[in-house]
Amino acid sequence: MAQQHLIVIGGGITGVTSAYALARQGHRVTLIEKHRYAGMETSHANGGQLSASNAEVWTHPSTLLKGLKWMFKPDAPLLVNPAPTWHKLSWFAEFVASIPKYRHNTVATARLAIAAREHLFGWAKTEGIDFDLKQQGILHIYRDKAGYDHAGKVSQLLAEGGLPRRAVTPDEMRAIEPTLQGHYFGGYYTESDSTGDIHKYTHGLSLACERLGVKLLTGHEVARVASTGSTAAVTLTNGETVTGNAVVVCAGVHSRALGAQLGDRLNVYPVKGYSITVMLNDAQSQAAAPNVSLLDDETKLVTSRLGPDRFRVAGTAEFNGINHDIRADRIRPLVNWVNQCFPGVSTRRVEPWAGLRPMMPDMLPRVGPGRLPNVFYNTGHGHLGWTLSAITAHQLAGHVEHWARQQSPVPATLRSVQVAGV
């Protein structure tokens, strides 16, 4: 197989893992990222969970009911801006159409999440990446019987996908995480899940990419992308053009617009999530913060302990287009949750953040070739971007290897379609 020059667009977790997997395969790789560093947008401050136990897709009828119930409640876990747009309407139409595949897609996602672990941990070990990994499992907590009973059904699907998790009583929950306060009906504990700092991992792997010869073009934004089927060209906003044999789109919520330029339809919608990083600046807060990762099903919040002095709380879903605003009324419930569940933790110093999850209507990532043979995608991972990133990068490398073995040197004329606003 001849070495190919691959241009990867996007320096988040999927772009960096893609570049790494392709470089290890022996290809020449150029990674284009608009920020100064890798992992500065959605891969910057997420919930920190590597959670196969959160593989349940959202395409369940209850999601629609909750969305309607919460539509006009500003602090709701799921918030939909009622203003219609064609993108939003088409996305929800496909979301509804995917409901019959809820069971199949949940099982498939669990299998992917389990398969990802070997690659993600192996790469970190090989490259010596310290990312505050904590392998103490994830505890899902339920405040009522209805939520607990639904979790039992989900556990059956996860088991079908190869993931064991066990039901635990309130007393067992307190034994697993003694700092958790409040009254709960019960929980489910997945010992094989873990947590860590996604930004540290992404940054560390980007340095490993450079050691493998990947050219990182940071601080460069893409204006347009074109392909002939055998040659790819990416034009930057400064007027420069990068050419290669193929292009890989890993641009998160911007993948839809880039895909349109290449003749592909990717119905990726930006679903905003929020997080707070609580700085544990005193011994009391450090002792009162949990070490085991949590997922509160009622509030849709997840937690991770990042080293001795940071506590991350993240979650909620907001359908409001490409909007990076950090709203106080969306951050306040996260702070209140910490105050209620972990009253011994000081919330005097809290760093708020918001990121846009690139979500497909069926909740499965888009991985593989596009309409043109030298166009590839690794995007649309939704709320499980980090959890799935290593396995989808591995899958992408397989698609590229198959394409590379069939290459013909016949040139063609570049064809480009410009999309306004990109």
GUDRENMAR-958095 format. One record per residue (C-alpha): residue in three letters; x, y, z. Coordinates in steps of 0.02 Angstrom, whole numbers, padded with zeros to 5 digits, always signed. Layout:
REM residues N
ALAXYZ ...
This chain:
REM residues 422
MET+00000+00000+00000 ALA+00073+00167-00055 GLN+00084+00310+00068 GLN-00054+00440+00042 HIS-00066+00621+00097 LEU-00224+00642+00200 ILE-00293+00811+00256 VAL-00390+00799+00419 ILE-00507+00946+00455 GLY-00538+00973+00641 GLY-00425+00960+00792 GLY-00549+00897+00921 ILE-00544+00723+00994 THR-00606+00639+00834 GLY-00488+00736+00721 VAL-00336+00703+00830 THR-00373+00518+00854 SER-00403+00505+00666 ALA-00238+00589+00625 TYR-00148+00477+00749 ALA-00224+00316+00682 LEU-00184+00367+00502 ALA-00006+00417+00544 ARG+00023+00251+00631 GLN-00038+00169+00472 GLY+00108+00253+00381 HIS+00017+00394+00292 ARG+00071+00575+00279 VAL-00056+00679+00375 THR-00094+00865+00386 LEU-00213+00914+00526 ILE-00302+01083+00510 GLU-00374+01163+00668 LYS-00442+01340+00682 HIS-00387+01363+00864 ARG-00210+01385+00924 TYR-00215+01215+01011 ALA-00304+01050+00986 GLY-00459+01012+01089 MET-00517+01190+01120 GLU-00703+01174+01078 THR-00816+01026+01120 SER-00664+00925+01173 HIS-00613+01054+01303 ALA-00719+01030+01459 ASN-00848+00892+01438 GLY-00912+00778+01575 GLY-00753+00675+01573 GLN-00839+00506+01566 LEU-00779+00359+01462 SER-00949+00283+01480 ALA-01007+00128+01390 SER-01146+00128+01520 ASN-01214+00289+01441 ALA-01233+00205+01271 GLU-01423+00217+01272 VAL-01472+00320+01121 TRP-01596+00462+01144 THR-01718+00401+01010 HIS-01847+00344+01136 PRO-02027+00409+01142 SER-01998+00476+01319 THR-01869+00599+01251 LEU-02002+00684+01144 LEU-02122+00694+01290 LYS-01990+00772+01402 GLY-01941+00896+01267 LEU-02121+00956+01250 LYS-02144+00965+01439 TRP-01984+01065+01466 MET-01991+01176+01311 PHE-02032+01336+01407 LYS-01932+01300+01564 PRO-01763+01391+01548 ASP-01671+01278+01672 ALA-01739+01113+01603 PRO-01617+00971+01570 LEU-01679+00965+01389 LEU-01720+01132+01309 VAL-01781+01158+01130 ASN-01791+01332+01056 PRO-01966+01328+00978 ALA-01916+01445+00835 PRO-01922+01334+00680 THR-01780+01313+00557 TRP-01772+01190+00413 HIS-01618+01108+00488 LYS-01702+01082+00656 LEU-01865+01018+00580 SER-01776+00896+00464 TRP-01667+00835+00607 PHE-01814+00800+00721 ALA-01909+00716+00580 GLU-01763+00595+00557 PHE-01748+00578+00746 VAL-01929+00518+00756 ALA-01900+00402+00608 SER-01755+00323+00704 ILE-01860+00279+00858 PRO-01895+00101+00794 LYS-01706+00073+00790 TYR-01685+00124+00973 ARG-01645-00052+01033 HIS-01527-00096+00890 ASN-01433+00069+00900 THR-01413+00060+01089 VAL-01338-00114+01078 ALA-01225-00062+00933 THR-01164+00092+01029 ALA-01123-00013+01183 ARG-01017-00130+01076 LEU-00924+00017+01000 ALA-00892+00094+01171 ILE-00819-00067+01239 ALA-00709-00091+01085 ALA-00643+00087+01101 ARG-00563+00057+01270 GLU-00420-00051+01208 HIS-00365+00079+01082 LEU-00388+00233+01191 PHE-00295+00163+01342 GLY-00164+00081+01234 TRP-00123+00242+01143 ALA-00111+00337+01307 LYS+00009+00206+01376 THR+00114+00203+01219 GLU+00130+00392+01213 GLY+00143+00423+01400 ILE-00011+00535+01410 ASP-00066+00587+01585 PHE-00251+00633+01576 ASP-00309+00610+01756 LEU-00376+00436+01718 LYS-00482+00366+01860 GLN-00542+00188+01839 GLN-00669+00176+01979 GLY-00826+00145+01878 ILE-00982+00248+01849 LEU-01133+00248+01965 HIS-01303+00290+01889 ILE-01421+00359+02021 TYR-01611+00358+02016 ARG-01730+00455+02125 ASP-01892+00361+02084 LYS-01954+00188+02035 ALA-01998+00237+01857 GLY-01821+00292+01817 TYR-01748+00141+01904 ASP-01863+00021+01811 HIS-01817+00099+01643 ALA-01633+00080+01689 GLY-01664-00106+01714 LYS-01725-00121+01535 VAL-01575-00021+01473 SER-01460-00138+01570 GLN-01528-00284+01470 LEU-01482-00194+01308 LEU-01309-00152+01374 ALA-01284-00334+01424 GLU-01333-00384+01247 GLY-01195-00268+01188 GLY-01070-00352+01304 LEU-01072-00230+01451 PRO-01108-00295+01627 ARG-01178-00174+01755 ARG-01264-00217+01919 ALA-01410-00148+02016 VAL-01366-00074+02185 THR-01472-00026+02335 PRO-01463+00147+02417 ASP-01351+00073+02553 GLU-01236-00002+02421 MET-01233+00166+02331 ARG-01170+00250+02490 ALA-01037+00117+02509 ILE-00979+00145+02330 GLU-00978+00335+02349 PRO-00991+00389+02533 THR-00992+00575+02497 LEU-01158+00571+02399 GLN-01300+00654+02496 GLY-01488+00639+02467 HIS-01622+00506+02453 TYR-01624+00385+02307 PHE-01730+00238+02252 GLY-01580+00141+02189 GLY-01440+00138+02063 TYR-01339+00042+01935 TYR-01150+00026+01944 THR-01033-00007+01798 GLU-00862-00052+01868 SER-00775-00058+01698 ASP-00811+00124+01654 SER-00690+00265+01692 THR-00659+00453+01683 GLY-00524+00575+01635 ASP-00484+00745+01563 ILE-00527+00747+01377 HIS-00428+00905+01344 LYS-00270+00834+01421 TYR-00292+00675+01319 THR-00324+00769+01156 HIS-00177+00885+01183 GLY-00061+00742+01230 LEU-00111+00641+01078 SER-00087+00794+00965 LEU+00094+00803+01026 ALA+00111+00618+00988 CYS+00044+00653+00813 GLU+00182+00779+00786 ARG+00312+00653+00843 LEU+00241+00535+00710 GLY+00265+00668+00577 VAL+00089+00742+00569 LYS+00091+00923+00515 LEU-00021+01025+00631 LEU-00089+01183+00550 THR-00164+01264+00705 GLY-00240+01437+00700 HIS-00303+01407+00523 GLU-00487+01409+00475 VAL-00557+01318+00323 ALA-00645+01425+00192 ARG-00690+01286+00070 VAL-00649+01108+00025 ALA-00651+01021-00144 SER-00617+00850-00217 THR-00600+00770-00388 GLY-00614+00595-00319 SER-00426+00573-00333 THR-00361+00741-00269 ALA-00421+00849-00125 ALA-00394+01035-00094 VAL-00431+01132+00064 THR-00427+01322+00050 LEU-00397+01419+00209 THR-00468+01589+00253 ASN-00296+01668+00228 GLY-00302+01614+00045 GLU-00179+01469+00059 THR-00227+01300-00013 VAL-00175+01130+00055 THR-00183+00987-00071 GLY-00177+00802-00041 ASN-00238+00633-00100 ALA-00390+00632+00014 VAL-00482+00733+00145 VAL-00555+00676+00312 VAL-00692+00785+00388 CYS-00690+00781+00579 ALA-00758+00956+00603 GLY-00895+00923+00731 VAL-01047+01034+00708 HIS-00965+01114+00555 SER-00957+00946+00464 ARG-01130+00972+00389 ALA-01078+01127+00292 LEU-00912+01052+00237 GLY-00998+00893+00183 ALA-01118+00993+00075 GLN-00969+01067-00018 LEU-00915+00889-00057 GLY-01087+00832-00114 ASP-01133+00739+00046 ARG-01279+00763+00164 LEU-01234+00750+00348 ASN-01380+00799+00456 VAL-01272+00846+00606 TYR-01360+00960+00730 PRO-01268+01061+00865 VAL-01337+01009+01035 LYS-01265+01123+01167 GLY-01207+01053+01333 TYR-01143+01145+01485 SER-01016+01105+01618 ILE-00939+01179+01773 THR-00768+01139+01843 VAL-00771+01161+02031 MET-00600+01206+02099 LEU-00569+01107+02258 ASN-00454+01233+02341 ASP-00468+01172+02520 ALA-00450+01006+02609 GLN-00633+01000+02660 SER-00692+01016+02479 GLN-00569+00885+02420 ALA-00632+00764+02552 ALA-00816+00802+02516 ALA-00806+00783+02326 PRO-00842+00611+02251 ASN-00709+00499+02176 VAL-00830+00384+02087 SER-00910+00457+01931 LEU-01098+00485+01937 LEU-01242+00502+01816 ASP-01401+00576+01887 ASP-01539+00517+01770 GLU-01671+00643+01827 THR-01563+00798+01802 LYS-01461+00723+01658 LEU-01298+00773+01743 VAL-01134+00678+01748 THR-00981+00702+01858 SER-00797+00662+01856 ARG-00656+00692+01978 LEU-00506+00762+01886 GLY-00356+00742+01998 PRO-00359+00797+02179 ASP-00417+00976+02153 ARG-00547+00979+02013 PHE-00727+00916+02007 ARG-00820+00921+01840 VAL-01010+00924+01825 ALA-01086+00924+01651 GLY-01243+00888+01556 THR-01408+00958+01490 ALA-01454+00972+01306 GLU-01503+01131+01216 PHE-01566+01136+01036 ASN-01530+01315+00985 GLY-01422+01308+00828 ILE-01238+01355+00826 ASN-01233+01462+00981 HIS-01087+01463+01104 ASP-01166+01579+01234 ILE-01143+01524+01414 ARG-01311+01562+01494 ALA-01321+01594+01680 ASP-01492+01511+01693 ARG-01417+01351+01621 ILE-01262+01353+01733 ARG-01357+01388+01894 PRO-01439+01214+01904 LEU-01267+01133+01894 VAL-01202+01236+02041 ASN-01363+01203+02139 TRP-01345+01017+02107 VAL-01170+01018+02184 ASN-01233+01116+02334 GLN-01373+00990+02362 CYS-01282+00826+02330 PHE-01112+00875+02399 PRO-01141+01014+02527 GLY-00965+00999+02595 VAL-00892+01056+02428 SER-00861+01243+02412 THR-00930+01318+02252 ARG-00847+01487+02278 ARG-00736+01457+02126 VAL-00823+01379+01977 GLU-00773+01387+01793 PRO-00924+01378+01674 TRP-00912+01311+01497 ALA-01024+01267+01349 GLY-00991+01156+01199 LEU-01088+01098+01047 ARG-01110+00911+01028 PRO-01115+00858+00844 MET-01267+00744+00844 MET-01343+00637+00708 PRO-01531+00600+00714 ASP-01504+00413+00741 MET-01370+00449+00873 LEU-01237+00349+00781 PRO-01076+00429+00716 ARG-01045+00446+00529 VAL-00885+00352+00493 GLY-00819+00305+00321 PRO-00816+00365+00141 GLY-00925+00497+00062 ARG-00996+00506-00114 LEU-00823+00536-00186 PRO-00697+00395-00156 ASN-00563+00506-00076 VAL-00680+00593+00046 PHE-00700+00521+00220 TYR-00797+00567+00377 ASN-00775+00536+00562 THR-00903+00646+00646 GLY-01074+00656+00727 HIS-01030+00566+00890 GLY-01152+00667+00996 HIS-01137+00647+01184 LEU-01012+00502+01169 GLY-00875+00586+01068 TRP-00732+00540+01183 THR-00803+00370+01228 LEU-00813+00316+01045 SER-00670+00417+00969 ALA-00535+00284+00973 ILE-00638+00147+00892 THR-00708+00261+00756 ALA-00531+00321+00718 HIS-00480+00139+00704 GLN-00628+00106+00588 LEU-00584+00258+00484 ALA-00407+00194+00461 GLY-00481+00033+00395 HIS-00586+00126+00266 VAL-00435+00229+00212 GLU-00326+00074+00197 HIS-00456-00008+00084 TRP-00462+00149-00025 ALA-00273+00169-00030 ARG-00250-00006-00100 GLN-00359+00037-00249 GLN-00280+00202-00298 SER-00257+00250-00480 PRO-00136+00392-00526 VAL-00257+00463-00657 PRO-00278+00652-00621 ALA-00439+00750-00635 THR-00497+00930-00627 LEU-00545+00998-00456 ARG-00728+01028-00430 SER-00782+01145-00290 VAL-00950+01204-00229 GLN-00944+01353-00111 VAL-01072+01365+00030 ALA-01111+01538+00096 GLY-01056+01572+00273 VAL-00927+01433+00283 
